Amino acid sequence: MTYGSCMPGRLVLEMVHDDKTAAGKTFNHIIVEKACETYFLFPGEISMGDGFRTFFYFLALAYCFIGLSAITERFFRSMEHVVQQTRTVVEIDPRNNTQRVRHEKVWNYTIADITLLAFGTSFPQISLATIDAIRNIGKLYAGGLGPGTLVGSAAFDLFPIHAVCVVVPKAGEVKKISDLGVWIVELFWSFWAYIWLYIILEVWSPNVITVWEALLTVLQFGMLLVHAYAQDKRWPLVSLPLDRSERPEEWVPAEKGIADIFSIHQGNASDSTYQHLPLSDPSDKHFDIYPESDVASIWKHQFVDALMLDSTKLRDTNNRGGGGWAKVFWNVIVAPWKLVFAFVPPYQIAHGWIAFICSLIFISAIAYIVTRLTDLISCVTGINSYVIAFTALAGGTSWPDLVASKIAAERQTTADSAIANITCSNSVNIYVGIGVPWLIDTVYNFIAYGEPLRIENAEGLSFSLLVFFSTSVGCISILVVRRIVFGGELGGPRVWAWVTCAYFMLLWLIFVVLSSLKVSGII
């Protein structure tokens, strides 16, 4: 009789029985699996059966993804107010020695794309990976949940999100990248991120990560920022000699009822760069900045909104029939999350910074619950947690990326922010999302044990990187072809837009299937 472990909390008992027959001696192997002994809320879950527990944990995981979408809305609003901050610039007219006062945005357009937009939409994956690293601190092996989620998220960003964005413009409408120089810089750092990850996993120190490798990974995010800013400002010697066309100096204006990072800047209705969309209703307090004396009433209004269903929604329900009731049902589902997130201070305080930080804390809390649920699903079903990471977790945590890029593709007349969000998010996933957790673990292991960090399932991760790199070349090549043939990366003839969409989804399926087969040991 032998014992072995399958997943955390699950014991596998292998009974070897000798069965002698006339033909000789044979062995019958009977595998007896003990139920997963870990639980989520209460010990009674263990007796509920694996089928019910699997359904319950997947349902809870989906509900957490809904929560991430809800807090992302508040997170975006806080970022809007962060980036709306301006500084006063006093200039002296040399001709008449008079002063001229003007207000300019503190945030640069390109830097805001990379830091607030890409980092903000990727924060669910980053916090999940960081929590996974902290849970495994002190172990010589790094967990595969964080890296698996981030690599899977990169594939989801590049393929399904591009697939959605390419069909979003109206039939015949073409949207192109106006600043090719900045996009090429961002694309270079996005590709290099995954080449770099493969090098440190397989070439320099196979299957282990050293402190300096993790540190260099994080520092490259700063190099990306400097290089992108240099290209945006067209610094000599370090920037590509490419002119920008129709470059938006502002992002699109806010539209009522849409949580939209692209309403960060106040748009100019006379600017041809933007769609002429209706601005938000001035009577809606959610879109206005109020004096500090009114902050308490605004905060109270957040709780009222969470607890009560707007009468206008009920009227819409009566007018629309089944579709209206579906909307009411959705609002009921989201209501508990809205109540919890009502505790986030109004974003009108301190230019949105307090709400920004509190939103990150809530996102981190949800990410912790997601890691617990993933462990339980892996424990109950026996599915490798790495497979769950780059499929279910990658898709669920990348939802903010999808929403942000889709809105940008709809509302901006250029494709800059929609595509920049994808390429920048993929860079952030590696340089910050994987770099920071590995830095935490490598520094601890070096101080405590004098040992490097060993990577769990490094072979499977490296294989996924190769598949992703190969398929991403196919994706970018099609974008280049569309630029040459149709004049832009997004939109164009409807039939070819849908063909491109199907092609991108096929690339994603190839990545998921091949990576799953490799991790499962089939290939």
N, C-alpha and C positions, 0 to 999 in steps of 0.2 A: 504494500500500500504506500502510495506516495502522495505528497501534498505540493500544491503550487499556487501561486497567486495570479489572478487574471487582471483585475482592475482594482483600484483602491476601494477597500470595503467589501470586495467579493472574493470568496475563497473557492478554489477549485479542488475537489477531492478526486483523485484518480485511483480507482480500485483495480488491481491486477489479479485476475482469478485464473488458476490453472484448471483446465478442463481436459482430462485425459480421455482419449477415445481409442478405438481399435486401430485407427490409422496413425496414431501417435499423439504427441503432446501439442495442444493448441492453447492460445491465450485469448481471453476475452477481456477487453478494456472497457470498463464502465465508468463514464464520467458523471460525477454527481456535483452539481453546482449549488453552493449555498447562496441564498438570496443576499443581495447587496445590503449590508448592515448599516450603512450610513443613511441619514434622512435629512429632509429640508426643514420641516416645521415641528413634527412630533414623532416619537418613536413608533407610533402605530402605523406609519407609512410602510414599514417593512413587511407587514402582514397583508398588504393590499394587493399583492400580485404585481409581477413585472410589467404586464401589459398596461394596467391602470396607472402604475407609477410613471411609466414612459409617457403616456398621454398627458398626465398631470404636469410633469416637468417640462415637456415641450410647450404646453399651454402657458405655463408660468413664464417660460422663456420668451414666447411671443408677446406676452403682456409687458414684459420688461422692455422689449423693443418699442412697444407703443409708448411706454414711459419715456424712453430716450427721445422719441419724436416730440413728445409734449415739452420736455425740458429744453430741447433744442430750439423750439420756438422762442422761449423766454431767453435762451442764451443768445440767439440772433438779435433780439431786440436790445439786449444789453450791449452787444457789439456795435449796433447802430449808433447808440449814444456815445460809446467810446470814440468812434471814428468821426463823429460829428464835431468833436472838440476842435476849436480853432485857436490860433494865436494872433495877437495883434502885431502888425508890422508897421513901423513908422518910417516913411521915406521922405527925404528932403529933395525938393525940386531945385536943382542947381541954377535954374534960370531966374527964378524969383525968390529963392530961399524960403519957400513955404513948405509946411509939413503936409504930407498926405498919409492918412491912416487907412490901412486895409486889413482884412482878416483872411488868413489863408489856413487851409487844412493842415493839421499836424501830421497826419498820416499820408505817406506816398501811396499812389494807386497800386503799384507793383508789390510793394512791401505789405500792404494791407491784404492783397490776394494771397500771399504766401503765409503770412503770420496769422492774421485773424481768420480769414476765410478757410484756408487749407488746414491750419492747425485746429481751428474751432470745429470744423466738420469731422476731423479725424480724432478728436479727443476721446470719444467712446472707445475706440480701439487702443489708443495710447494708454488710457487709464486702465483698461483691462489687462494689457501687457505688463504695466507697472505693478498692478496688484498681484498678478501671477508671479512676478519676480520676487516681490516682497514675501509672498507665501512660501516660496521655495528658498528663501535666503538661508544660508548656512549649509545648503546641500551642494555637493560637488557637481551635480547635474542641473542644468537649467530646464525648466518645463517647456513643452512645445506648444502650449495653449496660446501664449502671446505671439510668438513668431508666426505660428500657423494662421492666426486671425489676421495679422498684418499683411502677410503675403497673399492670403485669400482676399483680403480687402483691396489690395492693389489690383488683383485680377478683376474683381467686381467693379472697381472704379474705371478701369481701362476699357472693359468690354461691354457689360450691360449699360453702364451710364453713357458711354459713347453711343450705344445702340438707341437709347431713349432720346438723346439730344439730337441725333441726326434726323429724326422724324418729327421733332417738335415744331420747327418752322412751318408756316402755311405752304400749301402746294405751290411749287415754283419759286418760293422765296429762298434766297441763298444768303447765308451768313458766313463771313470769313474772319479769320484772325487778322486784326489790323496791325498788330505789332509783332511781326514774325521774329524779330531779333530776340525779344524777351521770351517768346514761346520756345525758340530753339535753345536758349540758355536753360530754361526750366526743363525742357525735354532731355537735354544732355545730363543734367544732374539727376533726373529721374532714372534714366537708363544706367548711369554710373552707380547709382545707389545699389542696384541689384547685382551689377558686376562686382562691386566692392564686397558685398555680402558673400558672394560665392568665393571670392579670393580668400577672405579671412576664414571661411568655413572649410575649404578644400585645398588651398594652395600653401599659404604661409604656415598655418598651424592647424592641420586637419582635425576637425571635430572638437576643437577647443577654442575659447576666446580669451585673450589676454587683456590686461588692463589697458594697455596702450592701444590695442585694436578697438576696444569699446570707446575709449576716449576720442580717438580719431573719427569714429563713426559719428559721434555727437558734434564734434567741431565742424564737420563738413556741412552741417545745417547753416552755420554762420557763414561759411564760404559761399553757399548757395545764395544767401541774402545779399552779400556784398556784390557777387557777380551779377545778380539780377538787377540790383539797384544801379550798378555801373552801366549795364546795358540800357536800362530805362533812361538814364541821364546822358547816354552816349559819351561816356568817358573815352578819351583817346587811348589807343593801344590795347585796351582790355574789352572793347565792345565791338560787335559785328557792324559793319558799315551798311546797315539795312534801314531804310526809311520806314516810318510808320504812316499808315493812312487811316483817316477817320478815327484816330485814337481818342476814346472817351476820357475826358478829364474828370468826369463825375460818373457815378454809378446811377442806375435807373432809379426814378423816384418811387416812393412808397405807394403801394396800392392797398386799399383797405381790405382787411380780412386775410392777408397773406403774410405768413412769417417769412421774411425775406432778407437775407444778409445783403442783397444787392440794393436795398433801399438805404444803405448806410450813409451815402452821400445825398445831399439835396440836389435833385436833378434840375436842369434848366430846360423848361419846356420849349424854348426856342432853339435848343441844340439839336441838330439833325441826327445826332448819334442815337437818340432815344426814341422809343415808341411814344406816341402821345397818349399816355394812359391817364385815367382819372386819378387825381391825388387823393389822399386819405381825407375822410370827413373831419373838418376842424373841430366838430363837436365831440369826436371820439377821444376820450382822455388818454387812450392808449398810445396816441401818436403825438401828443403834445408834451412839452417840457413845462413843468409847473414849479412855482416857488416852493421852498422847503416847507412853508406853513401848510401846504396842501398835500404833502407827502402822506400823512396819516390817512387822509380820506381816500387817496389813491390805493394805498395798501389795503384798506378796508374793502374797496371795490373789487380787488383781486379775489378775496374770499367770497364776496357776494356772487361774483361770476362763477366761481367754482361750485357753489351750493345751489344756484338757481338756474333753471333753463330759461333762456331769453324768450319773451313772449313772441317776438318776431319769428323765432324758429318754430314755435307752435303753430303760428299762422301759416308759415311755409309748409308745415306738415299737412295741414288741412287742404292746402291748395295743390300740393304735389302728389298726394296719395302715398304709394309704397316707398317712393324715393325719399319723401320727407320723413317717414317713420324710420327709414334706415339711418338717416342723419341723426335723428333723435337717439336711436339705439347706440350709435357711435359716440354721441356726446355723453350718454350714460356710462359707457365703458371708460371713457377718458376722464370722467368727473373725479374719481379718487386721486388720479395723478394730478389733476388741476388743483385739488384741495391741498395736496402735499406741497406742490410747487408754489402755492400762494404765499408760503412762508419766505420765499425769496424776496428780498426788499425791492421796491420799485426801481426800475432802471433810470428814473429821473434823478436819483441821488448820485452825486459825485461823478457825473458824466457816464454813469452806467457801470463803473468799475466794481462796486459792491455786488450788484446783481450778477456781473460777469463772474466774479470769484465764487459766489454762492452757487451759481449754476454749475460750475466745474465740480464743486463738492458733491452736488446731487448726482451728477453724471458718474462720478467715481463710485458713489454708493450703489447705483444701479449696476455698474460694471462689476462690483464685488458680488452682487447677487447672481449676475450672469455666470461668473466663474464657478460659483457653488452649484448652480443648476447644470452647468456643463459637466462637472465632475460626476454629478448624480446620474445624468443621462448616460455617460460613458460607463459608469459602474453598473447600472441596471441592464443596459442593452449589450454591453461588451464592445460597442463601436469605439474605435480608436478616437481619443479626444482630438487628435490632430485633424482627422477627417471632419469632425463636427466644427472645428475651429475655422477651417477655410471654406466651409459651405454655409452652415446656418449662422454662425457667429459673424462671419465676414459680411454676409448679406444684411443681417439685421443691424449691425453697428455702422454699416456704410449707408444706411438710409438717409442721414443728413446730407451726405455727399450727393446722392441722387437728387434730392429735393433742391439743393442749392444750384446744381448744374442745370437742372431742368428749367428752373425759374429764369436763370440767366439766359438760356437758349431761347426762351419764350420772349423775354422782355428787352434784352439788349439787341441792338441792330448789328452788333459784331459778335463773334464767337469767342472773344478773348477770355472773359471770366469763366464761361462754361467749361472750356477746355483747360484753362489754366488751373482751375480748381482740381481737375483730375490729375494732371501731371504734378502739381505741387503737393497734393495729398499723398501721392505715392512716394515722393521724396521725404515728406514729413514722417510717413510710416516707418521708413528705414532709419533715417538719421536721428529721429527723436523717439519714435514708438518702439524700435528695437534697441537703439543705441543706449537710451537712458536706463531701461531695465537691466541690460547686460552690464552697464557700468556699475550699477548698484551691486549686482551679484559678484562681479569680478573684483571690485575693490574689497568687498567683505571677505571673499575667499582668499585674496592675497594677504590681507591683514591677519585673518584668523588661522589659515592653514598654509599659506605660502604656495597655494596651488591655483592654476588657472581654472576657468569655468568650462566644464564639459557640456556639450550640447546634446540633449536628448533627441534621438532620431535625426541627427545631422544629415545622414544620407538622404532621407526623405525630403528634408527641407532643401537641400542642394538640388535634388531632382526637380522639385517644384519650381525653383528659381530658373533652371534651364528651360523648362517648359514655358514658363511665363515669359522669359526673354524671347524665345523663338516666336511665340504667338503674338507678342507685342510688336515685333518687327512687322508682322503681317497686318496688324491694326494700323500702325502709323503709315505704312506704305499706302494703304487704301485712302487715308486722309490726304496724303500728298497727291494721289491720283485724282481725287475729287476736287482738290484745289486747282489742278491743271485743267480738268475736263469741264467742271461745272462753275469754276470761279470761286468756290468756297467749300469749307469743310462740312458745314451743316446745311440741311435742306436740299434744294434742287428738285429735279423731277421726282414726282411722288413714288413712281415704281422703283427707281434706283435708290431712293432713300430707304425704302423698305427692304430692298435687296441688301443694302449695306447693313441695315439693322440686323437682319437674319445672319449675315456673315459674322458680325461681331459676337452675336449670341453663340454661334457655332464655335468660335474661338474660345469662349468662356467654358463651354461644355467640354471641349478637348482638354483644357487645363484641369477642370474639376475631375474628370474621369481618370486621366492619366495619373494625377497626383494621388487620388484615392486608391488606385490599383497599386501604386508604388508603396504607399504607406501600409497597405494591407498585405504586402508581401507577394502579390500575385505576379508582378513584373519586377 
